[in-house]
């Protein structure tokens, strides 16, 4: 399961004539938040109005980080990890409830209790050595989304085992993006982008052009293709190139399979999910990556009610995409197979 706040996805915003008769201009601000670079863009006729909206959106993101980061001792997540029962904020309860639904829908391939095993994998360490099978087996006893129960009346998170720890890295960032975009709308911004480490949501239709988003090449610098997003759509990408290390010639990446405790053995090297709900985007991207190409395609086709549009890249750099995206994607030098 993945525990990350970093993801590279190039935004190529068409900005040739982004001025209406009212002289809209594009304003942008970047800050560090949630362990990554967050960039918020807003179009407005007023510099003051744009930056007031952007700054309010950043305050919202800051609040979500303060209550959902496991590294902040006063956060809801830190309290959950240290106690069997924890009363949490409405935001945290909402995110955990969505996470458990996502776990149910993906048969546990997305699982916020991955953190119980994820901490064994110190991929960033210069002296990295894969953890032993014994230590992984011990931690796997604490992994399982069914070990988490919720009491909606009291907004209480209940753990069935003291050793269970959670990490919301695969879903909190999307929730923060959604809430920040909502703030922009409430401030009267009709065209804009909220982007956090590559996951993003767009507002408006970019004056009829749509927003052209570049998808990073999973094996070299630059982009491998583009997709056009329209008002309210969000995209998140999971790949084995985001955070990894090579040990004795083998690539170990950060997307762990909750069933094994090891990096997922998948023929997928990148999968992008497009939905109208940024909160669930990243979670489904994680689960689809773990599934592998054929199972991921079947999952998307058999669960049309989830409204997931997917772009899958396998180890041979073949591109598989939802057929509804065909008119909105461009992968000039690679084969594309619709499903």
RODO-130034 format. One record per residue: z, x, y of N, C-alpha, C, CB in turn; residue in one letter. Coordinates in steps of 0.001 Angstrom, whole numbers, plus 524288, in hexadecimal, padded with zeros to 5 digits. Glycine has a CB too. Layout:
N
ZXYZXYZXYZXYa/...
END
This chain:
339
80000803447FB5C800008000080000800008035E804CB804AA7FC538000Cx/7FDDB80184808EC7FD828051180D43801D88045C811287F8738047480FE2x/8033E808D98132A80763808F88171D8053B80C2B81B9280CB780B57814EEx/80311809A381F4D8004380C9182337800138099E828467FAD680DD382164x/7FF6480C9482C3A7FE3180A488313E7F96380CE583396802DF80ABF834F1x/7F6778102C8308F7F1FD812E4832B67ED108115082FDB7F2C2818C88326Dx/7E8F881041832C57E40580EA68308B7DFE480F998349B7E41A808D982EC6x/7DB79812038332A7D77C8134E837047D2F280F918366B7D5A5819058366Dx/7D1C180CCE83A7C7CD558093083A817CB148096783FF07CEF880371838EEx/7C64580B36840797C3F080C07845957C23E806E0847EF7BF5180FBF84538x/7C3BA805FF84CD27C2168014F84F907BD6F802AE852FD7C6A07FEF9852DBx/7B9168000F852157B480800FC855577B3877FBF18585A7AF8F802A7851FAx/7B5D37FB8085CCA7B5667F6B285FC97B0647F6D7863017BA3D7F5EE8635Ax/7AD1F7F2F4862467A86C7F28E8656E7AA027F15A86B037A4A97EE5186344x/7A8C97F4E886E7F7AA997F43F873E17A6427F556877CB7AF3E7F7D3874F5x/7A1A77F39B8768F79D417F49F87A0579DC27F1AC87F297982F7F3298775Ax/79E1A7EC9187EDB79EA97E95E8838F7A3287E59D882B4799817E65A884DBx/7A7C97E7A5882AE7AC427E4558819C7AE907E23E886B07B0657E75687E82x/7AB2A7E064889FB7ACDB7DE2D88EF67AA6A7D8C388F8C7AB4F7E1CF893A6x/7ADA97D4EE890127ABB97CFB68910F7AB3F7CEFE896E97AF547CB8288E9Fx/7A9D47CA468986E7A9467C93F89E057AE6F7C9E08A0E27A7217C3C789EE9x/7B2C77C99A89DFA7B7DF7CA2D8A07B7B9BA7CFDA8A0597BBE47C6A289DD3x/7B6487D37789EBF7B75E7D90889ECB7BBF37DA8689B497B86F7DACA8A447x/7BBCC7D8B28967B7BFB17DA63892A87BF1B7E043891B97BF1B7D74B88D6Dx/7C3777E2F2891557C3637E87388FF67C7037E96488B587C4FB7EBDE894ACx/7C5FA7ED9D888867C8E27EECB883C07CD107F2DF884DF7C52B7F0BA87F66x/7D1EC7F1868838A7D65A7F507884527D8C77F63887F037DA797F2958881Ex/7DAB27FB0587E5C7DCB97FCA3879527E15E8004987A027D8747FF498761Ax/7E5117FFE9876687E9AE80338876947EB4680486870F77EE3F8007E87998x/7EC9280988870017EE3A80B4D86AD47F3C980D6B86B0E7EA7780F81868B5x/7F6DB80C338670D7FC3080E2F8669D7FD6E80F20860DC8003080A4E86919x/8014E8126385FE78034D8130385A9B806F480E7F859648062481855859EFx/8062180BFF8550680987807C18534A808B7806FD84D6E80862802938565Fx/80CCA8058784ABB80C8C804768451A80A3A8090E84219809557FF8884411x/80B4D80DC0843F98099E8126D84135803EB813C3841C380ACE811DF83BB4x/8013981155845707FBB18126D8461B7FA328119684BCB7F85A80EF48427Ax/7F54A8127384D077F36A81173852557F19380BCD852AF7EEEF8154B853DAx/7F3C0808FD856637F23C80391857507EF238035E85C697F7257FFE08578Bx/7EAA8800E185C337E76080045860D87E6777FA7C861D27E2148033486034x/7E7AF7F8CE866847E6D97F35B868047E2E57F33886C707EC137F0A9869ADx/7DEF27F00486BBF7DAB67EF8386F857DA747E9E58716A7D56D7F13686D1Bx/7D9CB7E931876707D9827E3EB878AB7D5907E3D987D187DEF07E21687AA4x/7D2717DFB587D547CEB57DEFA881907D0F87DB38885917C96C7DCEF87F76x/7D0737DC9E88A787D2977D95288E957CFE37DA8C893BA7D88B7DA1688F12x/7D0507D6E88975B7CE5A7D7D989CAC7D2617DACF89FE67CCF37D2A689F60x/7D70E7DB7389DB27DB547DDD78A09E7DDE67E23089D787DF627D9B88A21Fx/7DE217E6C589FD27E0D07EB2A89D5F7E67C7E9BD89C317E0927F0068A0E8x/7E9187E75289FF17EE967E5E789F5E7EF587E20B89AE87F0AE7E3988A476x/7EC0A7DE0989AB37EC877DA1A8969A7EBA67DC88891317E8A07D59F8978Ax/7E7CA7DFF4890CF7E68C7E26188BCA7EB257E595889D27E1AC7E5D588C43x/7ED547E8E688D367F17A7EC6088B687F6B17E99688AB77F21F7F0D688F31x/7F7867E55988D907FC2D7E22F88C857FBE47DFE3887077FCBC7DDC6890A1x/7F74B7DDF1885987F68A7DBBC880607F7117DFF187C2F7F12B7D91687FFAx/7F4A07E46587D197F4D07E8AB879557FA697EA89878887F15A7ED3687B26x/7FD497EB3087CCC802AA7ED0D87C5B806317E918879A3804D47EE4B881BCx/805487E40C87A8B808497E016877B78071A7E04D871E2807187DA9B879DEx/802277E1428709E800AA7E1B386B1D8034E7E66C868987FAAD7E22086A92x/803A37EAC586B6E806507EF5D8695B80C257EE628689B8057F7F40286CF9x/80E807EB5A86C138140A7EA0C86B72814E27E6EE8666D8160B7E6EE87036x/811457E3818653F811987E079860698114D7E40785BA880D387DC6386032x/80DAB7E7BB85BC780D1F7EB7085774812107EEB4856DF8085B7EF0385851x/814387F06D85B478190B7F38685B2781D7F7F07F8589581AA07F527860B5x/81DED7EB7D859E2822067E83B85791821537E7D3851AE822037E2C285A06x/81C857E70384FF381B857E68084A5681CCE7EB9784787815C67E4F484954x/81B737EFFB849EA81CCE7F50084794822BA7F5A28472481A7A7F97D84ACAx/8258C7F40984B2782B3B7F4AE84B3982DF07F191846F082D607F3118507Bx/82BAC7ED268455B82E397E9FC8415982C027EAD283BE082DC77E454842C2x/827627ED6083B7A824E67EDE583654824407F3788346B81FB47EB6283673x/825667F757837A0824E67FCBC835DA829947FE3F83278824688007883A8Cx/828A28006882DDA82D038021782A8E82FBD806F082CB882B1A8032D82508x/82D3F8097D8308282F6180E53832AC8330180D648374F82AFC811E283450x/8337C80888839058370B8073083D4383BE6804B883ACA834628035E84159x/840708074583B18845178057C83842846CC7FFED8398784980809148395Cx/845747FE0E83E348471D7F8CE83FC0843257F49783E5E848267F8AC84588x/83ED47F60F83BFB83AB67F24183AD583C3A7EE958366D835AD7F50D83972x/8398C7EA218363F83A5C7E676831E78393D7E91382CAE836E07E19C8328Fx/835127EC1882C7B8337F7EE8E82787837957F280825BB82E237F1448281Dx/839AA7F5888295183DCB7F943827EA8428C7F666825C083F607FC9882CB2x/843F07F2148282E848617EEFE8263F8473D7ECB6820DC849B27EA9382A18x/8427B7EADC82008841037E8CA81AE9841947ED00816BB83B5E7E6B081B01x/83FC47F1B8817FF83FE87F5EF81424845747F7C0812DC83CBF7FA8381617x/8491F7F67C8164D84E807F844815888523B7F400813BC850807FA9181A7Bx/8503C7EF3081329853A47EAD0811C7850F47E73380DE0855397E7BF816B2x/8540A7E45280AFF851D77E08A8074A84FE97DBA480A04855E37DF1580332x/8528B7D9FE80E36850EE7D56281128850E17D6BF816F5854A17D0A78100Ex/84CAF7D5228199784C247D66881F22849C27D1D68220C848CA7DB5781FE3x/84C557D0328263C84A017CC5C829C08465E7CF4182D7D84E4E7C93982CD0x/841967CD5E82E0583DB07D0358311883B667CCB78355B8394E7D24882D89x/8387E7CF2D838D1835E27CC5B83D0A8318B7C8EE83AE0833AE7D02F8411Ax/82FD07C54C83E0B82B917C1D783C70826987C4E283B4482A837BDC9840A8x/825737C8DF83E80820B87CC0483DA1820EB7CEBD838598200B7D01584202x/825507D14C83736825C47D41E83248825857D05F82DA782ADD7D74083223x/8281E7CBEC82E1B828087C816829E1822757C62E828EB82BA67C37082B2Ax/81F9B7C53082D2A81A2D7C36382CB5816CF7C765829E6817E37C23D8321Ex/817657CC5E82B588143E7D08482901815937D13582337815137D5B082BF4x/81A927D127821DB81C107D1CB81C5E81A3B7CD2181924822067D27581BDDx/81A957C87981B50818AB7C3D28188D812C77C44D81774819CF7BECF81BCDx/80FCB7C60281B6580A2B7C6CA81AA08092C7CB0E816958077E7C83481FD6x/80C557CF31816C780BA67D37C8131880C827D1AB80D7D80F627D7F381466x/810797CE6480CA18118C7CC7E8075B80D3B7C8CF80576816DC7C9B480732x/80B137C5BD80909806A57C2628079E801F17C5B180618805367BEB480C2Cx/8011D7C9D9809077FCC37CD5C807E87FD987D0058029E7FC2A7D17D80C49x/802757D17580180803B17D3CF7FC68802787CFFE7F801809807D5777FC2Cx/804007CB1D7F8C2802F57C71C7F4CD7FD157C6737F400805747C1DB7F664x/7FA2D7C6447F84A7F47E7C5757F7FA7F1B17CA007F5527F23E7C4AB7FD6Ex/7F3D57CEB77F5C87F1507D3577F38C7F4017D53F7EE937F1397D7B47F78Ax/7F7547D1F37EC537FA247D3477E77D7FD257D8657E8127F64F7D3AD7E2DFx/7FF6F7D91C7EC9A802D67DD917ED7C8002A7E29F7EEF8805E57DE7A7E8D7x/7FB107E28C7EFC77F8707E7627F15C7F9D67E8E27F6F47F2837E6CC7F0D5x/7FB097E5027FA267FD807E61B7FF27803447E4E27FE767FAFB7E2D5803C2x/8069A7E8A57FFCA80C277E7E87FEAE80F5C7EB1F8028780D777E9777F8F3x/812617E87F805D3815607EB4E809CC819DE7EE76807768177F7E77D80DCAx/81B397ED7F8027C81F517F0A58000881D2D7F5D87FE05821D87ED9C7FB8Ax/818387F6FA7FF1C815F07FC037FDA68192D8008F7FFC48104F7FC667FFA7x/81BE27FF988041E81ED2803CB806B4822C580649803088219D801B280B89x/8248C803547FF2582853805727FB718261580A2D7F88E829FB8013A7F787x/820FB80A2A7F79681E6380E977F50181B50811EF7F8D581AC380CA17F0BBx/8199880F8F7FD168163D81253800C8818B88172180327814AA80EBF80507x/81DDC81710803C98207F81B7F80642820438206C802E98262581A2080762x/81ED881FEC7FDEC81E53824847FA8A81976827BA7FBE381E1C822D47F4CEx/815A5825317FE42810A0827BA7FF298106E82A02804A980C1C823D77FE54x/8120882EE780525812278319780A3280CF58346880B18816CB8358580A73x/808E08314E80BFB8039C8337B80C61802F883731810FA7FFB282F2480CD4x/8062C8367E81501805A2839B1819AF8083383F0481911807F2836E381E54x/80B4D83FB08150580E27844968145080A7D84904812C68126A843EF8102Ex/80AF284D8B81557807A485204813E3808D48541080E6B8085385665817D1x/80D6A852AC80C5780EDB8545E8071080EA684FCF803358145B856CE80714x/80B0084C2E8042A80AAC84771800F6809FE848AF7FB2C8062A84409802D0x/80D1A846127F80180C8F8460C7F25680D318405E7F09E810B3849C77EF95x/809C283E4F7ED5680A57838E07EBA080FA8837F97E915805F7837697E7CCx/8120C8337F7EA138171F8325A7E7AA816A4831F37E1BE8196682D437E9E3x/81AF8832BD7DF1081AEE8327E7D95C81A6E82CE17D78181FE3834FA7D71Cx/8187C82C547D2B5818048271E7D07081D57824827D0068156D827677CB0Ex/82150827A97CED4826918257E7CE5082899823397D36282A438299F7CC67x/827C5826047D7B68299A824097DCC38269281F347DE6782920828407E0F5x/8218A81F0E7DD2881E6781A6C7DE6182053815C17DB308188781B767DD4Ax/82130816937D624823078124D7D2CA82834810197D4C4823A2814337CD1Fx/82B948138D7D6A7830A2811CC7D8A782FEC80E5A7DD6D8341A816797D9FEx/82C7480FF77E0F882B8B80CF47E5C4828B0807D47E4A782867810367E9ADx/8254D807CF7E0B2822638030A7DF76825F47FE8B7DDEC81E89804177DB19x/82AB87FFCD7DC4082E777FBAF7DAFB82FFD7F88F7DFD6833597FE0A7D873x/82EEB7FAC27E463830577F83E7E95282B957F5FD7EC298331F7FC217ECD9x/827047F6327E9AD822357F43F7EC17820CC7EEFB7E9B881DA77F8327EB61x/820047EB1E7ECFC81E747E5F47EB2B81FA37E1E57EF528213A7E4907E608x/81B9D7DF597F14481C6E7DBB77F59881FEF7D72A7F41B817427D9AB7F783x/8205E7D6137EF17823CA7D1C97ED63829967D3287EDE8822957D0597E7BBx/82AB67D80E7EF06830237D9917F010831E37D8017F58A830CB7DF6F7EF5Bx/82E337D5E07F89A82F697D4107FDE082F207CE227FE0582B9F7D67E801F1x/833327CBA87FFF58333A7C5FD800A78349F7C4B58064E837247C3577FCD2x/832E17C02F80806833AC7BEA480D75836857B96B80DC982E6C7BE5081053x/83A057B9108119983C837B41A812EA83AAB7B2958185B842A87B47D812A6x/836EF7AEEF818B8834B67AD9481DCF838887AAF382184830237AA1981D0Ex/83C857A85B81F5E840447A5A7822C4843697A97B82610843F57A24C81F82x/844CF7ADE1823BA848087B1BB8267B844F47B6A4827E384CBD7B33582327x/83FE67B6B48269883C8D7BB508275883F147C01A824D283B8F7BC5182D44x/840A97BF6C81FEC843427C39481D1083F967C5ED81904848397C18A81A71x/83F777CB1F818D483C927CDF8814D5840837CFC1810BD839787D2BD81739x/83F827CE4C80BCD843337CF4D80790840987D2E78038B845087CA11804F5x/843247D74180256841357DAE87FE68844077DA057F941841E77E09A8003Dx/841147DA4C7F4F5843687D99E7EFD0845B97DEA97EDAE83F637D78B7EC0Ex/844317E3127EFED846397E8277EE4B847867EB5C7F327842367EB197EAC0x/84BD47EE1D7F33984D347F1477F7C6849407F59F7F8E38528A7F3A47F6FFx/846A57F79A7F4CC8430F7FC057F57D83DDB7FA897F7F88420B7FE897F051x/83CBB7F5757F863837BC7F3BE7FA92837797F51480060836F57EDCF7F9BDx/833507F7BA801E08324D7F8B98076C82CD97F6C2808B5832DC7FEAC808C6x/82C1E7F52880D86827127F31080F1D824BD7F64E813868279C7ED59810CDx/81FA27F5F2813FD81CCB7F848818548189B7F47681A0481A607FDAC816CDx/8184F7F36981EFC814957EF83820F080FC07F20A8235E8173A7EBFC824F4x/80EE57F7088222380A7F7F9CC82477805347F7548236B80A6F7FF3B8228Ex/804A77F4A581F037FFA57F24581DB57FED47ECE8820157FF207F1E3817F6x/802927EB098233B802037E5C482562804217E54582AEF804C17E1E7821E7x/8080A7E86A82C5880A737E7EF8318C806A67E959835E580F487EB68831EBx/8035D7ED3D834E87FFA87EEDC838ED7FBD47EA7183A2B7FCAB7F3C78372Ax/7FA037E7C6836187F6877E361836F67F9267DF01839F27F4857E15C831D9x/7FE247DE12838AC801177DA0B83B80801AA7DB8C8413A806877D93883902x/802B37E08684240803337E25B847A87FE117E1AA84A97804E57E820847CAx/7F9C57E2CB8480A7F4A17E20684A7C7F3D37DC4984BD67F0367E3F2846D5x/7F5167D8D28482C7F4627D3348490D7F7AD7D14984D9C7F5C67D02384420x/7FC967D31184DCF800117D14B851FC7FE627D37D85743805B67D2E3850CEx/7FC9A7D85B8574F7FAB97DAAF85C357F5DD7D7E085E2D7F98D7E08685B72x/7F25A7D67B85A987EDA87D39185C1F7EF1A7CE3C85E4F7E9F27D2F085771x/7F3107CBCA85C007F4E77C6BC85DF07F6FF7C73B863797F9237C48385A54x/7F9D27CB70864877FBD27CC62869D17F74C7CCF086DB17FF4C7D157869ECx/7F33F7CFC886C367EEB97D05986FB17EC607CB06870FA7EA8D7D3E786D2Ex/7EBD97C7C486CFF7E9B37C28686DDC7ED227BF628718E7E91D7BF9E868A9x/7F23C7BFAA870B37F5E57BCC4873FE7F5BF7BEA6879A37FB6B7BD43871D9x/7F41A7C37987A657F3A07C5AB87FA87EE3E7C4AC882077F4B47CB8387F88x/7EB027C1BB87F457E5EC7C045881627E1847C3FB8801F7E64E7BFC88870Ax/7E2717C7C487CAD7DE4D7CB6E87B2C7DAD07C8D38771D7E0A27D0A5878FFx/7D5CE7C8BC878227D2287C618874A07CED57C9DD871757CEAA7C28A877B3x/7CE717CEB88733B7CB797D2B78706D7CEEB7D78186FE17C6407D4148734Dx/7CF7B7D98286B1A7D2B27DE2386A6F7D32D7DFC9864C37D8037DD3386CA8x/7D6087E403863FA7D6E37E62D85EC37DC767E83985E777D2DC7EA9885D80x/7DF0D7E72985A207E4017E9BD858E77E30D7ECF2854027E8A17E5AD8581Dx/7E3C47F218854737E29A7F59F850187E7377F93084F1C7DDA57F8DF85134x/7E8DC7F98E84A427ED3F7FCE5848CE7EBBC800358441F7F22D7F99B84797x/7EACB80525845137E976808B4840D77E4BA8070D83DB87EDF68093F83D48x/7E12580439840257DC638029E83D767DC3F7FCDF83BFF7DBB6805CC838AFx/7E0BF7FA7583B097E0E27F4CE83A2B7E06F7F23383F7C7E6067F30E8373Bx/7DD987EDE883FD27DCD77EB89844F17DB717E5CB844AA7D8AE7EE65847DAx/7DC057E3388492A7DA3F7DDD9849E67D7737DD8984F197DEE27D9E5849A9x/7D3507DA6784F457D0507D9D7854157D13A7D478856747CA757DAB58530Dx/7D0F27D43F85B937D13D7CF5785E7F7CBFC7CE7A861237D5CC7CF6D8629Cx/7CA147C9B3860D97C51C7C87C863537C08C7CA79860207C4E87CAC6868C3x/7BBE27C9FC862607B71D7CB6D85F9D7B42F7CFD2862507B39A7C6BC85F16x/7B6EC7D2BC865A87B4847D72F868557AF827D59486B2C7B3547DB8E8646Ax/7AFEA7D11E86DF67ABA17CF29871337A6AA7CE2A86E027AA767D30587592x/7A7857CC2D8693E7A3197CABF865F27A1357CF128626179EB87C90586944x/7A30E7D3DF863337A1607D83685FEE7A4747D89585AD07A1E47DD44862EDx/7A9337D67E85AC37ACC57D7AC856817AEC17DD3C857217AA157D6EE85123x/7B2C77DE95854317B4F77E3DD854757B3057E6F984FBC7BB197E3B88549Cx/7B04B7EB36850B97AE457EE7884C837B25E7F28C84B147A90B7F11F84E1Dx/7B4437F231846407B87C7F587844617B64E7F96E8406F7BCEF7F237841E6x/7B77A7FE5F841467B5BA8026783DAC7B99E803468394E7B4CB807748408Ex/7B7BC8039E8348A7BB078049982FF87BAA380A5F82E927B9618011582B3Cx/7BF1280CF582E517BF228129582D7A7BCD3814118283A7C4A4814A382DE4x/7B9DC8184A828407B7DA81A6E8235B7BC6F81C978203F7B3A681EC28245Fx/7BD0B81AF581B597C1AD81C9E8185F7C1838223F8166A7C26281917813CEx/7BD1B824DF8170E7BCB982A30815027BADB82E3D818FA7B92182A3881074x/7B9DE82CAD81DBF7B8498306B821BE7B98582E2E827127B268831C28214Bx/7B8D78317882B177B9E882FB0830617B5EF82B948320F7B9DC8344C8342Fx/7B7808283D835A97B3F38244D837BE7B45181F2C834DD7AE738263E8378Dx/7B09781BBD836027B09C81687833AA7AC538160C82F987AFF181251837DEx/7AD408128E82BEF7A9708119F827D47A64080CB5828DD7AC278113682295x/7A8648093082C1A7A5AA8045B82D557A89E80149831767A4ED8010E8286Dx/7A6847FCCB832C97A8F87F982836C47A9087F3D3835047A6177FA0A83C07x/7AC927F0E4837617ACD67EB41836887AE117E8B283BC37B10A7E9CC8324Ax/7ABCC7E42B83CB27ACB27E151841917B0E07DD29840BA7A7927DECC84391x/7B4CF7DD46844187B8FB7D963843E47B8727D589848627BE5E7DC0B8440Dx/7BA347D0BC847657BA147CCA184B567BF9B7CAC984C9B7B6B67C80384978x/7BFFE7C755850587C4FB7C5AA8529E7C92B7C49184E847C4287C0D7855E5x/7CD9C7C74584EF67D20F7C65484B9A7D2017C93B846787D2727C0CA84A8Cx/7CDBE7CBD88453D7CD7D7CE7C840327D06F7D3AC8405D7C7C77CF6483E99x/7D2857D51183BD27D5797D9EE83B417D33D7DCF9836B17DB6A7D8D983A6Fx/7D4107E224836D87D24B7E57E832967D66D7E994831737CD087E81D833EEx/7D7137EAD082C717DA7D7EF1782AC47D7D07F1DB8263F7E0117ED0E82925x/7D8967F6F4825F67D6267FA1A821E07DA3C7FD3181EEB7D20D7FDC982432x/7D9B47FD50819B97DCE1800BA8166F7D94D8049E813C57E0107FD8C81257x/7DAE38099F813C57D7A880D988114D7DAE38121980F467D39F80F9581514x/7D8B0814F980B957DB8C81962809597DB3681E3980CC47D97D81A9F803F2x/7D89D81DC78113B7D7FB82227814D47DBF8822008194B7D2788222B8170Bx/7DEE381DC9819B47E25181D0881E3D7E6D7820E281E2F7E46C8176F81E5Dx/7E97C8214F819C37EDC0825068193B7EDD6826D2813977F31D8229681AE2x/7ECCB82BCB812CF7EC6582DC380D787ED6A833A280D727E6F282C8480B1Ax/7EDFE835B7808D07EE6883B5B808257EBBF83CC5803087F43E83D3780835x/7EA2D841A3802987E7CA843937FDC47EBAB847297FB137E2878467E7FEE1x/7ECD3846037F61E7F06A849407F3187EDC884AA77EDEB7F5BF846607F228x/7ED0584FB47ED167EA68851A77E8677E53384EDD7E7857EDF0850FA7E39Fx/7E25284E477EBD97DD1184C177EB977DCCC846327EB507DA5C84E3F7E70Fx/7E1328437D7EB587E13B83DCA7EAF97E30283B627F0247E4D083BF97E677x/7E04E837447F1B87E19F8347E7F68A7E5F3830877F58A7DCC2831BF7F8CEx/7EA1C830FF7F88B7EE5F82D2B7F8627EE8382A647FDAC7F3CD82FDD7F71Ex/7ED8D8254E7FDB57ED7A8225B802917F23981EC0802DE7E86281F3080309x/7F2BA81C1C807557F78B81941808837F79B813A2806927F86E8194480E3Ex/7F35B811B7804507F33580C3C8029D7F52B80BF47FCFC7ED87809E680315x/7FA1380A7F7FC627FC8280A7D7F73B7FBB2805547F4688024A80BA07F7B6x/7FACE805B87EF6A7FA918011B7EC06800387FFB57EA8D7F712802277E6F4x/8021B7FB217EC168078E7F9B07EAF5808C97F97D7E525808C57F4757ED5Ax/804C77F8F37E1E2805B47F89E7DC40806D47FDF77D9DC801027F6277D98Cx/804B68021A7DC2F80542807517D9EA8089680AFF7DD327FFFA809B07D924x/808ED809FD7E24D80BA580D877E5CA808698122F7E75F8108780F597E350x/8038A812717E5987FFF8816B07E6DD7FBB5814CD7EA9A7FD86818F07E1DBx/7F9268186C7ED497F499816D97F0677F0BC813D57ED0C7F1EA81BA87F2D9x/7EEAE80F987EF327EB3B80C257EC3F7E67880F0C7EA2C7E980807967EFA4x/7E55480E357E52F7E0AC8106F7E2C27DC4B80C767E34A7E1A8811E37DCE0x/7D94780CFC7E7697D55D8090B7E8BB7D02580BA97E9BE7D713805D47ED87x/7CBE7808D17E89E7C6BE80AED7E9F57C558809C07EF9E7C28D808B07E64Fx/7C8D5807067F2637C80F805EE7F7F77CA5080A7A7FB167CAB18009C7F99Ax/7C77A80C267FF1F7C9A78101D802A07CA9880DE8808187C5FF814D8802EEx/7C874809498092D7C974806AB80E2A7C841800E480D967C6258091D812A3x/7CBB37FDAC80FAD7CAA67F80F80FC47CC827F5E2814FA7CD637F53480B19x/7C9197F2F98178C7CA5E7F06F81C7C7CA8D7EA9681BA07C65A7F1DB820CAx/7CE827E82381DD57CF207E27681D647CEEE7E01C822D57D4577E0FE81A94x/7CBD27DC09823637CB4F7D93D828577CD507D3B28278B7C5837D93B82A54x/7D0F97D21982AE17D30A7CCC882AC07D4307CB1E8305C7D8127CC688273Dx/7D6207C65A830E97D7E27C491836117DDBF7C55A836B97D67D7BECA836DFx/7E03A7C7CF832E17E5E67C8AA832FE7E7137CE738323B7E8AF7C55C82EB9x/7E8217D15A836677E91B7D6F5835E67EDC17D83C832717E9F17D94B83B2Dx/7F18F7D4B2832147F64D7D5D482F1F7F52B7D6CB8295E7FA277D16282FAEx/7F1807D3E6827227F0777D468821897EBF87D8248204D7EF497CF1D81F42x/7E9207D9DB824547E4827DD2E823947E5BF7E2118206E7E23B7DEBB828D5x/7E9917E4FE822467EAE37EA0181FEA7ECE87E95381A637EEEA7ECD682334x/7F0077E54C819877F22F7E4598145C7EDFE7E34F8104E7F5E77DFD78148Bx/7EA367E00D811C17E5F47DEF880E117E2847E3C480D467E2A17DA5F81000x/7E1C37E6E0811617DEB77EBAD810C57E1567EF4B80CD17DE127EE7B81616x/7E67F7EFB480D197E9717F2E18095F7E8B67F0E5803CD7EF407F2E880ACBx/7E9727EBD0803157E9097E9907FDD27E38C7EA327FB977EA877E3C57FDEAx/7DF8D7E94C7FEC17DA2E7E9C87FCE47D8FA7EF677FB637D6547E7E38010Fx/7DAF77F31F7FE6E7DA2C7F8A17FD237DC4E7F9CB7F7B37DCD07FC2F8013Cx/7E0FC7F7F47F69A7E3797F8FF7F1907E0737F6727ED1B7E9217F70B7F197x/7DE3E7F1DF7EE0F7DB6C7EF017EA027D6B97F2077E7E27D9A07E9CB7EC24x/7D3DF7F4B77EB4B7CEE17F6F57E9C17CA7C7F32E7EAF77CEE27F85D7E3F2x/7C5B77F5287EAF77C13E7F23D7ED0A7C0697ECF07EA707BC607F5707EC72x/7BFCF7ECEA7E5577BE557E8077E2B87C2977E3E27E3297BD247E9107DCFAx/7C7747E5727E2827CBB97E1A87E2F57CC4E7DFD17E8987D0E67E40E7E102x/7CB757E3567EC537CBE27E1E07F1D27C7A87DDF27F3527CB857E6BC7F54Dx/7C2F47DED77F17B7BEB07DB317F28D7BFE47D5DB7F0327B97B7DD517F062x/7C1B27D5DF7EB557C3097D0F17E8BB7C7677CE287EBA97C4AC7D1EE7E305x/7CB4C7D1257ED867CFA47CED07F0657CDA47CC187F5537D3BF7D3027F1D2x/7CA4A7CEB17F8467C83A7CC617FD1D7C5107C77C7FBFB7C4D87D0598000Fx/7C1EA7C7A17F7E57BE977C32B7F69C7C1BF7BE947F47B7BA767C4C87F2A7x/7C5EF7BFC27F19D7C9027BB9D7EF267CD417B96A7F2AF7CB737BDA17EA38x/7CDF57BBCD7F7387D2077BA007FAD97CFAE7B9158003E7D68F7BE067FB2Ex/7CB967B5F7800547C8CF7B4F48053D7CC5A7B279809527C41D7B16F80443x/7D0777AFD3807837D4017AD3280B307D70E7B11080E8C7D7CE7A9B580838x/7D7457B60B80CF37D9FC7B9FD810197D6B57BBDA814B67DB757BEA080CB5x/7D1997BA848149E7CDFE7BBF4818E37CDFF7C1D3819F17CF747B90781DE6x/7CD757C4D3815B67CD2D7CA7D8162E7C7727CC368160A7D0597CD2D811C1x/7C5E97CF60819CF7C0BB7D1CD819C27C1947D7A6818F67BD937D0A381EFCx/7BEEE7D9DC815157C0467DF25813787BB967E2D28137A7C2AD7DF0980E1Dx/7BCB67E7B7814A67B8EE7EBF4814307BB747F020810C67B74B7EE33819B9x/7B93F7F10B80C3A7BB6E7F4A28085F7B7D07F955807D27BC377F1DE80302x/7BA0E7FE04807D97B711802CF8070A7B9398057A8022E7B75B8068380BF0x/7B5D2806797FE557B7B5808F87F9937B6D780EE17F9C17B4FC806A17F4C9x/7B8558118C7F5897B81E817427F5727B29C8196F7F5EC7BA8B8193C7F084x/7AEC38163F7F4A57A94E817EA7F5247A6F8816627FA697A60B815917F0BFx/7AA578147E7FDEA7A8C7812C4803277A51280E1B802FC7A6348173E80616x/7A56F80B027FED07A2D7805F07FECB7A61580232802157A21E803D07F91Ax/7A3727FEC3804EC7A60F7FB04808547A5887F590806057A3C67FB3380DEEx/7A9F67F2EF8054F7A9FE7ED83803867AC5C7EA39807E77AD257ECDC7FE3Fx/7A9DD7E5E8809407AC037E2C980D877AB557DCFA80C8E7A9717E447812A9x/7AEDB7D9FF80EE27AE5D7D44E80EB17A9237D2B9811087B2F27D19B811A4x/7A66E7CF2C80E697A1277CDCA810237A1177CB8B8159D79EBC7C9ED80C66x/7A56C7C922817487A5997C6EB81C8C7A59D7CB20820C67AA657C37B81D22x/7A6737D00B81F407A6727D4508230B7A11E7D6FA8238D7AA837D85082189x/79D787D5A1820387988A7D88B81FF2795C47D90B8252D794F37D5F981C20x/795D17D4E9828427931A7D50382D4B796387D7CA83185791E57CF8482F0Bx/79AF27D97F8303579E507DBD88343379FC07E17E833097A3387D8AE834C3x/79DA57E3AD82EC779EEA7E90D82D6E79A1D7EC8282DCB7A13F7E956827F7x/79B0F7F19482E4B796DC7F57382E41798CF7FA5F82B80794FB7F6BA833EFx/7967C7FB7E826F9797828004F8241679235802CA822F279AB67FF3E81EE0x/7904F805AF826B378AD680760826BB7895780AB982218789BA80A5182B9Ax/78CCC80E028202C78B49811E681C3F78DC1810E0816EA78CC98174F81E1Ax/78F7B80C25816077921280AFD8110E7905F805AD80EFD7980B80B26811B2x/7908380529809D778F328003B8075E7938D7FC4E8085678E42800F980176x/792197F77C80979795E47F35A80A68794FE7EEFC8066D795797F13D8101Cx/799227ED73803B3798B97E96E7FFAC79C1D7E4BD8014979A717EB9F7FA30x/799AF7E060802AF79CC87DBCB8044F79F287D9067FF967995A7D7EE80771x/7A3867D667800847A5EA7D3427FC577A7EC7CE2B7FEA17AA6D7D64A7F99Bx/
END
